């Protein structure tokens, strides 16, 4: 089997600032998505607690991030969202 990887047109940013999520942020992300976990929940949470090159973005826009970037950003916010662990 031959696999060819091609470049995609992902959203890219120079700087992303992420603040620690509040309980209210978690509740709002859950309201928006109807879930308390998963990629959609993380996108909704990031839309509340992160700025991308100084701008807030809606969760739907964050669906255009690369999976790699979403995982990295999710890891930055997930400890406070999932189980309270501090890094």
mmCIF file as gemmi writes it, N, C-alpha and C atoms, coordinates in Angstrom:
data_model
loop_
_atom_site.group_PDB
_atom_site.id
_atom_site.type_symbol
_atom_site.label_atom_id
_atom_site.label_alt_id
_atom_site.label_comp_id
_atom_site.label_asym_id
_atom_site.label_entity_id
_atom_site.label_seq_id
_atom_site.pdbx_PDB_ins_code
_atom_site.Cartn_x
_atom_site.Cartn_y
_atom_site.Cartn_z
_atom_site.occupancy
_atom_site.B_iso_or_equiv
_atom_site.pdbx_formal_charge
_atom_site.auth_seq_id
_atom_site.auth_asym_id
_atom_site.pdbx_PDB_model_num
ATOM 1 N N . UNK Axp A 1 ? 0.852 -1.17 0 1 0 ? 1 A 1
ATOM 2 C CA . UNK Axp A 1 ? 0 0 0 1 0 ? 1 A 1
ATOM 3 C C . UNK Axp A 1 ? 0.896 1.231 0 1 0 ? 1 A 1
ATOM 4 N N . UNK Axp A 2 ? 0.562 2.186 -0.836 1 0 ? 2 A 1
ATOM 5 C CA . UNK Axp A 2 ? 1.305 3.437 -0.898 1 0 ? 2 A 1
ATOM 6 C C . UNK Axp A 2 ? 0.478 4.528 -0.22 1 0 ? 2 A 1
ATOM 7 N N . UNK Axp A 3 ? 1.104 5.249 0.694 1 0 ? 3 A 1
ATOM 8 C CA . UNK Axp A 3 ? 0.445 6.364 1.385 1 0 ? 3 A 1
ATOM 9 C C . UNK Axp A 3 ? 1.222 7.628 1.062 1 0 ? 3 A 1
ATOM 10 N N . UNK Axp A 4 ? 0.514 8.619 0.564 1 0 ? 4 A 1
ATOM 11 C CA . UNK Axp A 4 ? 1.13 9.903 0.256 1 0 ? 4 A 1
ATOM 12 C C . UNK Axp A 4 ? 0.494 10.953 1.146 1 0 ? 4 A 1
ATOM 13 N N . UNK Axp A 5 ? 1.305 11.632 1.92 1 0 ? 5 A 1
ATOM 14 C CA . UNK Axp A 5 ? 0.804 12.669 2.81 1 0 ? 5 A 1
ATOM 15 C C . UNK Axp A 5 ? 0.896 14.012 2.086 1 0 ? 5 A 1
ATOM 16 N N . UNK Axp A 6 ? -0.215 14.728 2.024 1 0 ? 6 A 1
ATOM 17 C CA . UNK Axp A 6 ? -0.243 16.037 1.389 1 0 ? 6 A 1
ATOM 18 C C . UNK Axp A 6 ? -0.528 17.091 2.446 1 0 ? 6 A 1
ATOM 19 N N . UNK Axp A 7 ? -0.044 18.276 2.212 1 0 ? 7 A 1
ATOM 20 C CA . UNK Axp A 7 ? -0.245 19.364 3.162 1 0 ? 7 A 1
ATOM 21 C C . UNK Axp A 7 ? -1.69 19.845 3.112 1 0 ? 7 A 1
ATOM 22 N N . UNK Axp A 8 ? -2.217 20.201 4.254 1 0 ? 8 A 1
ATOM 23 C CA . UNK Axp A 8 ? -3.554 20.769 4.355 1 0 ? 8 A 1
ATOM 24 C C . UNK Axp A 8 ? -3.448 22.244 4.706 1 0 ? 8 A 1
ATOM 25 N N . UNK Axp A 9 ? -4.52 22.941 4.541 1 0 ? 9 A 1
ATOM 26 C CA . UNK Axp A 9 ? -4.556 24.366 4.848 1 0 ? 9 A 1
ATOM 27 C C . UNK Axp A 9 ? -5.137 24.567 6.246 1 0 ? 9 A 1
ATOM 28 N N . UNK Axp A 10 ? -4.32 24.335 7.271 1 0 ? 10 A 1
ATOM 29 C CA . UNK Axp A 10 ? -4.741 24.464 8.664 1 0 ? 10 A 1
ATOM 30 C C . UNK Axp A 10 ? -4.621 25.908 9.124 1 0 ? 10 A 1
ATOM 31 N N . UNK Axp A 11 ? -5.387 26.247 10.154 1 0 ? 11 A 1
ATOM 32 C CA . UNK Axp A 11 ? -5.171 27.521 10.837 1 0 ? 11 A 1
ATOM 33 C C . UNK Axp A 11 ? -3.81 27.462 11.516 1 0 ? 11 A 1
ATOM 34 N N . UNK Axp A 12 ? -3.071 28.543 11.422 1 0 ? 12 A 1
ATOM 35 C CA . UNK Axp A 12 ? -1.77 28.611 12.08 1 0 ? 12 A 1
ATOM 36 C C . UNK Axp A 12 ? -1.663 29.936 12.817 1 0 ? 12 A 1
ATOM 37 N N . UNK Axp A 13 ? -1.003 29.887 13.963 1 0 ? 13 A 1
ATOM 38 C CA . UNK Axp A 13 ? -0.865 31.065 14.798 1 0 ? 13 A 1
ATOM 39 C C . UNK Axp A 13 ? 0.566 31.191 15.284 1 0 ? 13 A 1
ATOM 40 N N . UNK Axp A 14 ? 0.976 32.433 15.525 1 0 ? 14 A 1
ATOM 41 C CA . UNK Axp A 14 ? 2.301 32.678 16.094 1 0 ? 14 A 1
ATOM 42 C C . UNK Axp A 14 ? 2.278 32.487 17.601 1 0 ? 14 A 1
ATOM 43 N N . UNK Axp A 15 ? 1.177 32.933 18.232 1 0 ? 15 A 1
ATOM 44 C CA . UNK Axp A 15 ? 1.085 32.835 19.694 1 0 ? 15 A 1
ATOM 45 C C . UNK Axp A 15 ? -0.337 32.512 20.124 1 0 ? 15 A 1
ATOM 46 N N . UNK Axp A 16 ? -0.438 31.552 21.01 1 0 ? 16 A 1
ATOM 47 C CA . UNK Axp A 16 ? -1.727 31.211 21.624 1 0 ? 16 A 1
ATOM 48 C C . UNK Axp A 16 ? -1.547 31.357 23.128 1 0 ? 16 A 1
ATOM 49 N N . UNK Axp A 17 ? -2.397 32.163 23.742 1 0 ? 17 A 1
ATOM 50 C CA . UNK Axp A 17 ? -2.386 32.318 25.194 1 0 ? 17 A 1
ATOM 51 C C . UNK Axp A 17 ? -3.577 31.568 25.764 1 0 ? 17 A 1
ATOM 52 N N . UNK Axp A 18 ? -3.325 30.742 26.782 1 0 ? 18 A 1
ATOM 53 C CA . UNK Axp A 18 ? -4.377 29.951 27.413 1 0 ? 18 A 1
ATOM 54 C C . UNK Axp A 18 ? -4.383 30.26 28.905 1 0 ? 18 A 1
ATOM 55 N N . UNK Axp A 19 ? -5.543 30.665 29.409 1 0 ? 19 A 1
ATOM 56 C CA . UNK Axp A 19 ? -5.663 30.876 30.855 1 0 ? 19 A 1
ATOM 57 C C . UNK Axp A 19 ? -6.301 29.641 31.474 1 0 ? 19 A 1
ATOM 58 N N . UNK Axp A 20 ? -6.122 29.503 32.777 1 0 ? 20 A 1
ATOM 59 C CA . UNK Axp A 20 ? -6.739 28.376 33.469 1 0 ? 20 A 1
ATOM 60 C C . UNK Axp A 20 ? -8.259 28.503 33.411 1 0 ? 20 A 1
ATOM 61 N N . UNK Axp A 21 ? -8.921 27.412 33.121 1 0 ? 21 A 1
ATOM 62 C CA . UNK Axp A 21 ? -10.381 27.408 33.005 1 0 ? 21 A 1
ATOM 63 C C . UNK Axp A 21 ? -11.035 27.536 34.378 1 0 ? 21 A 1
ATOM 64 N N . UNK Axp A 22 ? -12.157 28.227 34.401 1 0 ? 22 A 1
ATOM 65 C CA . UNK Axp A 22 ? -12.978 28.311 35.608 1 0 ? 22 A 1
ATOM 66 C C . UNK Axp A 22 ? -14.09 27.262 35.515 1 0 ? 22 A 1
ATOM 67 N N . UNK Axp A 23 ? -14.769 27.045 36.611 1 0 ? 23 A 1
ATOM 68 C CA . UNK Axp A 23 ? -15.914 26.133 36.604 1 0 ? 23 A 1
ATOM 69 C C . UNK Axp A 23 ? -16.957 26.65 35.608 1 0 ? 23 A 1
ATOM 70 N N . UNK Axp A 24 ? -17.137 27.948 35.561 1 0 ? 24 A 1
ATOM 71 C CA . UNK Axp A 24 ? -18.082 28.542 34.62 1 0 ? 24 A 1
ATOM 72 C C . UNK Axp A 24 ? -17.71 28.249 33.167 1 0 ? 24 A 1
ATOM 73 N N . UNK Axp A 25 ? -16.411 28.264 32.861 1 0 ? 25 A 1
ATOM 74 C CA . UNK Axp A 25 ? -15.952 27.931 31.505 1 0 ? 25 A 1
ATOM 75 C C . UNK Axp A 25 ? -16.315 26.491 31.159 1 0 ? 25 A 1
ATOM 76 N N . UNK Axp A 26 ? -16.107 25.591 32.115 1 0 ? 26 A 1
ATOM 77 C CA . UNK Axp A 26 ? -16.43 24.183 31.891 1 0 ? 26 A 1
ATOM 78 C C . UNK Axp A 26 ? -17.929 23.984 31.675 1 0 ? 26 A 1
ATOM 79 N N . UNK Axp A 27 ? -18.722 24.66 32.481 1 0 ? 27 A 1
ATOM 80 C CA . UNK Axp A 27 ? -20.177 24.551 32.353 1 0 ? 27 A 1
ATOM 81 C C . UNK Axp A 27 ? -20.63 25.094 31.004 1 0 ? 27 A 1
ATOM 82 N N . UNK Axp A 28 ? -20.087 26.233 30.594 1 0 ? 28 A 1
ATOM 83 C CA . UNK Axp A 28 ? -20.482 26.822 29.32 1 0 ? 28 A 1
ATOM 84 C C . UNK Axp A 28 ? -20.079 25.925 28.15 1 0 ? 28 A 1
ATOM 85 N N . UNK Axp A 29 ? -18.891 25.36 28.185 1 0 ? 29 A 1
ATOM 86 C CA . UNK Axp A 29 ? -18.451 24.449 27.119 1 0 ? 29 A 1
ATOM 87 C C . UNK Axp A 29 ? -19.367 23.23 27.058 1 0 ? 29 A 1
ATOM 88 N N . UNK Axp A 30 ? -19.791 22.749 28.215 1 0 ? 30 A 1
ATOM 89 C CA . UNK Axp A 30 ? -20.708 21.609 28.25 1 0 ? 30 A 1
ATOM 90 C C . UNK Axp A 30 ? -22.083 21.999 27.717 1 0 ? 30 A 1
ATOM 91 N N . UNK Axp A 31 ? -22.55 23.204 28.035 1 0 ? 31 A 1
ATOM 92 C CA . UNK Axp A 31 ? -23.835 23.681 27.502 1 0 ? 31 A 1
ATOM 93 C C . UNK Axp A 31 ? -23.799 23.755 25.978 1 0 ? 31 A 1
ATOM 94 N N . UNK Axp A 32 ? -22.709 24.299 25.464 1 0 ? 32 A 1
ATOM 95 C CA . UNK Axp A 32 ? -22.582 24.496 24.02 1 0 ? 32 A 1
ATOM 96 C C . UNK Axp A 32 ? -22.56 23.163 23.279 1 0 ? 32 A 1
ATOM 97 N N . UNK Axp A 33 ? -21.84 22.185 23.828 1 0 ? 33 A 1
ATOM 98 C CA . UNK Axp A 33 ? -21.64 20.919 23.11 1 0 ? 33 A 1
ATOM 99 C C . UNK Axp A 33 ? -22.572 19.801 23.561 1 0 ? 33 A 1
ATOM 100 N N . UNK Axp A 34 ? -23.129 19.932 24.759 1 0 ? 34 A 1
ATOM 101 C CA . UNK Axp A 34 ? -23.934 18.842 25.297 1 0 ? 34 A 1
ATOM 102 C C . UNK Axp A 34 ? -23.08 17.687 25.791 1 0 ? 34 A 1
ATOM 103 N N . UNK Axp A 35 ? -21.768 17.927 25.894 1 0 ? 35 A 1
ATOM 104 C CA . UNK Axp A 35 ? -20.822 16.889 26.33 1 0 ? 35 A 1
ATOM 105 C C . UNK Axp A 35 ? -19.855 17.491 27.349 1 0 ? 35 A 1
ATOM 106 N N . UNK Axp A 36 ? -19.264 16.639 28.165 1 0 ? 36 A 1
ATOM 107 C CA . UNK Axp A 36 ? -18.267 17.088 29.129 1 0 ? 36 A 1
ATOM 108 C C . UNK Axp A 36 ? -16.893 16.542 28.795 1 0 ? 36 A 1
ATOM 109 N N . UNK Axp A 37 ? -16.719 16.07 27.55 1 0 ? 37 A 1
ATOM 110 C CA . UNK Axp A 37 ? -15.435 15.543 27.118 1 0 ? 37 A 1
ATOM 111 C C . UNK Axp A 37 ? -15.405 15.483 25.596 1 0 ? 37 A 1
ATOM 112 N N . UNK Axp A 38 ? -14.246 15.183 25.063 1 0 ? 38 A 1
ATOM 113 C CA . UNK Axp A 38 ? -14.117 15.021 23.62 1 0 ? 38 A 1
ATOM 114 C C . UNK Axp A 38 ? -13.582 16.261 22.927 1 0 ? 38 A 1
ATOM 115 N N . UNK Axp A 39 ? -13.336 16.114 21.641 1 0 ? 39 A 1
ATOM 116 C CA . UNK Axp A 39 ? -12.723 17.178 20.847 1 0 ? 39 A 1
ATOM 117 C C . UNK Axp A 39 ? -13.632 18.406 20.76 1 0 ? 39 A 1
ATOM 118 N N . UNK Axp A 40 ? -14.926 18.205 20.569 1 0 ? 40 A 1
ATOM 119 C CA . UNK Axp A 40 ? -15.846 19.344 20.488 1 0 ? 40 A 1
ATOM 120 C C . UNK Axp A 40 ? -15.866 20.125 21.799 1 0 ? 40 A 1
ATOM 121 N N . UNK Axp A 41 ? -15.85 19.399 22.912 1 0 ? 41 A 1
ATOM 122 C CA . UNK Axp A 41 ? -15.819 20.052 24.22 1 0 ? 41 A 1
ATOM 123 C C . UNK Axp A 41 ? -14.546 20.872 24.378 1 0 ? 41 A 1
ATOM 124 N N . UNK Axp A 42 ? -13.4 20.298 23.991 1 0 ? 42 A 1
ATOM 125 C CA . UNK Axp A 42 ? -12.121 21.011 24.106 1 0 ? 42 A 1
ATOM 126 C C . UNK Axp A 42 ? -12.13 22.25 23.22 1 0 ? 42 A 1
ATOM 127 N N . UNK Axp A 43 ? -12.661 22.153 21.999 1 0 ? 43 A 1
ATOM 128 C CA . UNK Axp A 43 ? -12.741 23.317 21.111 1 0 ? 43 A 1
ATOM 129 C C . UNK Axp A 43 ? -13.612 24.406 21.74 1 0 ? 43 A 1
ATOM 130 N N . UNK Axp A 44 ? -14.745 24.018 22.326 1 0 ? 44 A 1
ATOM 131 C CA . UNK Axp A 44 ? -15.625 24.989 22.978 1 0 ? 44 A 1
ATOM 132 C C . UNK Axp A 44 ? -14.936 25.63 24.175 1 0 ? 44 A 1
ATOM 133 N N . UNK Axp A 45 ? -14.209 24.839 24.929 1 0 ? 45 A 1
ATOM 134 C CA . UNK Axp A 45 ? -13.485 25.365 26.083 1 0 ? 45 A 1
ATOM 135 C C . UNK Axp A 45 ? -12.379 26.314 25.637 1 0 ? 45 A 1
ATOM 136 N N . UNK Axp A 46 ? -11.618 25.915 24.624 1 0 ? 46 A 1
ATOM 137 C CA . UNK Axp A 46 ? -10.549 26.775 24.12 1 0 ? 46 A 1
ATOM 138 C C . UNK Axp A 46 ? -11.084 28.094 23.579 1 0 ? 46 A 1
ATOM 139 N N . UNK Axp A 47 ? -12.269 28.062 22.995 1 0 ? 47 A 1
ATOM 140 C CA . UNK Axp A 47 ? -12.836 29.305 22.47 1 0 ? 47 A 1
ATOM 141 C C . UNK Axp A 47 ? -13.099 30.306 23.596 1 0 ? 47 A 1
ATOM 142 N N . UNK Axp A 48 ? -13.226 29.807 24.818 1 0 ? 48 A 1
ATOM 143 C CA . UNK Axp A 48 ? -13.471 30.672 25.972 1 0 ? 48 A 1
ATOM 144 C C . UNK Axp A 48 ? -12.199 31.084 26.693 1 0 ? 48 A 1
ATOM 145 N N . UNK Axp A 49 ? -11.208 30.203 26.741 1 0 ? 49 A 1
ATOM 146 C CA . UNK Axp A 49 ? -10.042 30.461 27.596 1 0 ? 49 A 1
ATOM 147 C C . UNK Axp A 49 ? -8.775 30.8 26.833 1 0 ? 49 A 1
ATOM 148 N N . UNK Axp A 50 ? -8.834 30.821 25.514 1 0 ? 50 A 1
ATOM 149 C CA . UNK Axp A 50 ? -7.617 31.067 24.735 1 0 ? 50 A 1
ATOM 150 C C . UNK Axp A 50 ? -7.794 32.239 23.784 1 0 ? 50 A 1
ATOM 151 N N . UNK Axp A 51 ? -6.673 32.889 23.506 1 0 ? 51 A 1
ATOM 152 C CA . UNK Axp A 51 ? -6.625 33.887 22.436 1 0 ? 51 A 1
ATOM 153 C C . UNK Axp A 51 ? -5.584 33.423 21.43 1 0 ? 51 A 1
ATOM 154 N N . UNK Axp A 52 ? -5.883 33.629 20.175 1 0 ? 52 A 1
ATOM 155 C CA . UNK Axp A 52 ? -5.06 33.166 19.069 1 0 ? 52 A 1
ATOM 156 C C . UNK Axp A 52 ? -4.545 34.39 18.328 1 0 ? 52 A 1
ATOM 157 N N . UNK Axp A 53 ? -3.245 34.655 18.49 1 0 ? 53 A 1
ATOM 158 C CA . UNK Axp A 53 ? -2.655 35.896 17.97 1 0 ? 53 A 1
ATOM 159 C C . UNK Axp A 53 ? -3.462 37.101 18.442 1 0 ? 53 A 1
ATOM 160 N N . UNK Axp A 54 ? -3.874 37.045 19.712 1 0 ? 54 A 1
ATOM 161 C CA . UNK Axp A 54 ? -4.572 38.15 20.342 1 0 ? 54 A 1
ATOM 162 C C . UNK Axp A 54 ? -6.07 38.201 20.105 1 0 ? 54 A 1
ATOM 163 N N . UNK Axp A 55 ? -6.638 37.21 19.397 1 0 ? 55 A 1
ATOM 164 C CA . UNK Axp A 55 ? -8.061 37.225 19.079 1 0 ? 55 A 1
ATOM 165 C C . UNK Axp A 55 ? -8.767 36.011 19.665 1 0 ? 55 A 1
ATOM 166 N N . UNK Axp A 56 ? -9.998 36.233 20.115 1 0 ? 56 A 1
ATOM 167 C CA . UNK Axp A 56 ? -10.869 35.129 20.511 1 0 ? 56 A 1
ATOM 168 C C . UNK Axp A 56 ? -11.461 34.534 19.243 1 0 ? 56 A 1
ATOM 169 N N . UNK Axp A 57 ? -11.607 33.222 19.203 1 0 ? 57 A 1
ATOM 170 C CA . UNK Axp A 57 ? -12.195 32.551 18.053 1 0 ? 57 A 1
ATOM 171 C C . UNK Axp A 57 ? -13.341 31.661 18.503 1 0 ? 57 A 1
ATOM 172 N N . UNK Axp A 58 ? -14.396 31.554 17.69 1 0 ? 58 A 1
ATOM 173 C CA . UNK Axp A 58 ? -15.478 30.635 18.032 1 0 ? 58 A 1
ATOM 174 C C . UNK Axp A 58 ? -15.021 29.19 17.87 1 0 ? 58 A 1
ATOM 175 N N . UNK Axp A 59 ? -15.668 28.295 18.575 1 0 ? 59 A 1
ATOM 176 C CA . UNK Axp A 59 ? -15.291 26.874 18.533 1 0 ? 59 A 1
ATOM 177 C C . UNK Axp A 59 ? -15.302 26.329 17.115 1 0 ? 59 A 1
ATOM 178 N N . UNK Axp A 60 ? -16.26 26.745 16.31 1 0 ? 60 A 1
ATOM 179 C CA . UNK Axp A 60 ? -16.358 26.241 14.939 1 0 ? 60 A 1
ATOM 180 C C . UNK Axp A 60 ? -15.112 26.581 14.13 1 0 ? 60 A 1
ATOM 181 N N . UNK Axp A 61 ? -14.534 27.737 14.38 1 0 ? 61 A 1
ATOM 182 C CA . UNK Axp A 61 ? -13.311 28.141 13.675 1 0 ? 61 A 1
ATOM 183 C C . UNK Axp A 61 ? -12.132 27.257 14.089 1 0 ? 61 A 1
ATOM 184 N N . UNK Axp A 62 ? -12.139 26.818 15.346 1 0 ? 62 A 1
ATOM 185 C CA . UNK Axp A 62 ? -11.056 25.974 15.845 1 0 ? 62 A 1
ATOM 186 C C . UNK Axp A 62 ? -11.092 24.581 15.242 1 0 ? 62 A 1
ATOM 187 N N . UNK Axp A 63 ? -12.184 24.212 14.595 1 0 ? 63 A 1
ATOM 188 C CA . UNK Axp A 63 ? -12.245 22.923 13.897 1 0 ? 63 A 1
ATOM 189 C C . UNK Axp A 63 ? -11.265 22.888 12.735 1 0 ? 63 A 1
ATOM 190 N N . UNK Axp A 64 ? -10.742 24.047 12.335 1 0 ? 64 A 1
ATOM 191 C CA . UNK Axp A 64 ? -9.782 24.131 11.23 1 0 ? 64 A 1
ATOM 192 C C . UNK Axp A 64 ? -8.333 23.986 11.697 1 0 ? 64 A 1
ATOM 193 N N . UNK Axp A 65 ? -8.122 23.79 13.003 1 0 ? 65 A 1
ATOM 194 C CA . UNK Axp A 65 ? -6.773 23.534 13.52 1 0 ? 65 A 1
ATOM 195 C C . UNK Axp A 65 ? -6.319 22.146 13.09 1 0 ? 65 A 1
ATOM 196 N N . UNK Axp A 66 ? -5.013 21.965 13.012 1 0 ? 66 A 1
ATOM 197 C CA . UNK Axp A 66 ? -4.505 20.614 12.763 1 0 ? 66 A 1
ATOM 198 C C . UNK Axp A 66 ? -4.787 19.764 13.999 1 0 ? 66 A 1
ATOM 199 N N . UNK Axp A 67 ? -4.909 18.478 13.81 1 0 ? 67 A 1
ATOM 200 C CA . UNK Axp A 67 ? -5.138 17.568 14.938 1 0 ? 67 A 1
ATOM 201 C C . UNK Axp A 67 ? -3.993 17.662 15.94 1 0 ? 67 A 1
ATOM 202 N N . UNK Axp A 68 ? -2.777 17.817 15.441 1 0 ? 68 A 1
ATOM 203 C CA . UNK Axp A 68 ? -1.602 17.936 16.308 1 0 ? 68 A 1
ATOM 204 C C . UNK Axp A 68 ? -1.71 19.166 17.206 1 0 ? 68 A 1
ATOM 205 N N . UNK Axp A 69 ? -2.083 20.304 16.616 1 0 ? 69 A 1
ATOM 206 C CA . UNK Axp A 69 ? -2.225 21.525 17.408 1 0 ? 69 A 1
ATOM 207 C C . UNK Axp A 69 ? -3.369 21.405 18.414 1 0 ? 69 A 1
ATOM 208 N N . UNK Axp A 70 ? -4.473 20.773 18.003 1 0 ? 70 A 1
ATOM 209 C CA . UNK Axp A 70 ? -5.607 20.606 18.92 1 0 ? 70 A 1
ATOM 210 C C . UNK Axp A 70 ? -5.208 19.746 20.117 1 0 ? 70 A 1
ATOM 211 N N . UNK Axp A 71 ? -4.448 18.692 19.869 1 0 ? 71 A 1
ATOM 212 C CA . UNK Axp A 71 ? -3.989 17.832 20.965 1 0 ? 71 A 1
ATOM 213 C C . UNK Axp A 71 ? -3.095 18.625 21.914 1 0 ? 71 A 1
ATOM 214 N N . UNK Axp A 72 ? -2.168 19.405 21.358 1 0 ? 72 A 1
ATOM 215 C CA . UNK Axp A 72 ? -1.265 20.195 22.198 1 0 ? 72 A 1
ATOM 216 C C . UNK Axp A 72 ? -2.037 21.22 23.027 1 0 ? 72 A 1
ATOM 217 N N . UNK Axp A 73 ? -2.974 21.912 22.403 1 0 ? 73 A 1
ATOM 218 C CA . UNK Axp A 73 ? -3.78 22.889 23.134 1 0 ? 73 A 1
ATOM 219 C C . UNK Axp A 73 ? -4.702 22.199 24.14 1 0 ? 73 A 1
ATOM 220 N N . UNK Axp A 74 ? -5.251 21.074 23.759 1 0 ? 74 A 1
ATOM 221 C CA . UNK Axp A 74 ? -6.091 20.311 24.681 1 0 ? 74 A 1
ATOM 222 C C . UNK Axp A 74 ? -5.319 19.875 25.906 1 0 ? 74 A 1
ATOM 223 N N . UNK Axp A 75 ? -4.074 19.472 25.705 1 0 ? 75 A 1
ATOM 224 C CA . UNK Axp A 75 ? -3.232 19.084 26.84 1 0 ? 75 A 1
ATOM 225 C C . UNK Axp A 75 ? -2.922 20.274 27.735 1 0 ? 75 A 1
ATOM 226 N N . UNK Axp A 76 ? -2.863 21.466 27.154 1 0 ? 76 A 1
ATOM 227 C CA . UNK Axp A 76 ? -2.598 22.659 27.953 1 0 ? 76 A 1
ATOM 228 C C . UNK Axp A 76 ? -3.784 23.024 28.84 1 0 ? 76 A 1
ATOM 229 N N . UNK Axp A 77 ? -4.997 22.71 28.375 1 0 ? 77 A 1
ATOM 230 C CA . UNK Axp A 77 ? -6.192 23.077 29.118 1 0 ? 77 A 1
ATOM 231 C C . UNK Axp A 77 ? -6.827 21.879 29.836 1 0 ? 77 A 1
ATOM 232 N N . UNK Axp A 78 ? -6.598 20.667 29.367 1 0 ? 78 A 1
ATOM 233 C CA . UNK Axp A 78 ? -7.282 19.486 29.882 1 0 ? 78 A 1
ATOM 234 C C . UNK Axp A 78 ? -7.037 19.182 31.36 1 0 ? 78 A 1
ATOM 235 N N . UNK Axp A 79 ? -5.823 19.361 31.896 1 0 ? 79 A 1
ATOM 236 C CA . UNK Axp A 79 ? -5.655 19.001 33.312 1 0 ? 79 A 1
ATOM 237 C C . UNK Axp A 79 ? -6.637 19.723 34.22 1 0 ? 79 A 1
ATOM 238 N N . UNK Axp A 80 ? -6.911 20.996 33.97 1 0 ? 80 A 1
ATOM 239 C CA . UNK Axp A 80 ? -7.878 21.708 34.809 1 0 ? 80 A 1
ATOM 240 C C . UNK Axp A 80 ? -9.31 21.319 34.449 1 0 ? 80 A 1
ATOM 241 N N . UNK Axp A 81 ? -9.518 20.839 33.211 1 0 ? 81 A 1
ATOM 242 C CA . UNK Axp A 81 ? -10.86 20.486 32.778 1 0 ? 81 A 1
ATOM 243 C C . UNK Axp A 81 ? -11.235 19.075 33.177 1 0 ? 81 A 1
ATOM 244 N N . UNK Axp A 82 ? -10.272 18.186 33.242 1 0 ? 82 A 1
ATOM 245 C CA . UNK Axp A 82 ? -10.577 16.771 33.431 1 0 ? 82 A 1
ATOM 246 C C . UNK Axp A 82 ? -10.481 16.343 34.88 1 0 ? 82 A 1
ATOM 247 N N . UNK Axp A 83 ? -9.323 16.547 35.505 1 0 ? 83 A 1
ATOM 248 C CA . UNK Axp A 83 ? -9.178 15.987 36.853 1 0 ? 83 A 1
ATOM 249 C C . UNK Axp A 83 ? -8.432 16.888 37.831 1 0 ? 83 A 1
ATOM 250 N N . UNK Axp A 84 ? -8.22 18.134 37.452 1 0 ? 84 A 1
ATOM 251 C CA . UNK Axp A 84 ? -7.619 19.074 38.393 1 0 ? 84 A 1
ATOM 252 C C . UNK Axp A 84 ? -6.127 18.935 38.561 1 0 ? 84 A 1
ATOM 253 N N . UNK Axp A 85 ? -5.466 18.049 37.815 1 0 ? 85 A 1
ATOM 254 C CA . UNK Axp A 85 ? -4.012 17.908 37.937 1 0 ? 85 A 1
ATOM 255 C C . UNK Axp A 85 ? -3.337 19.204 37.525 1 0 ? 85 A 1
ATOM 256 N N . UNK Axp A 86 ? -2.264 19.526 38.202 1 0 ? 86 A 1
ATOM 257 C CA . UNK Axp A 86 ? -1.447 20.691 37.853 1 0 ? 86 A 1
ATOM 258 C C . UNK Axp A 86 ? -0.186 20.208 37.185 1 0 ? 86 A 1
ATOM 259 N N . UNK Axp A 87 ? 0.245 20.937 36.163 1 0 ? 87 A 1
ATOM 260 C CA . UNK Axp A 87 ? 1.497 20.568 35.477 1 0 ? 87 A 1
ATOM 261 C C . UNK Axp A 87 ? 2.65 21.336 36.055 1 0 ? 87 A 1
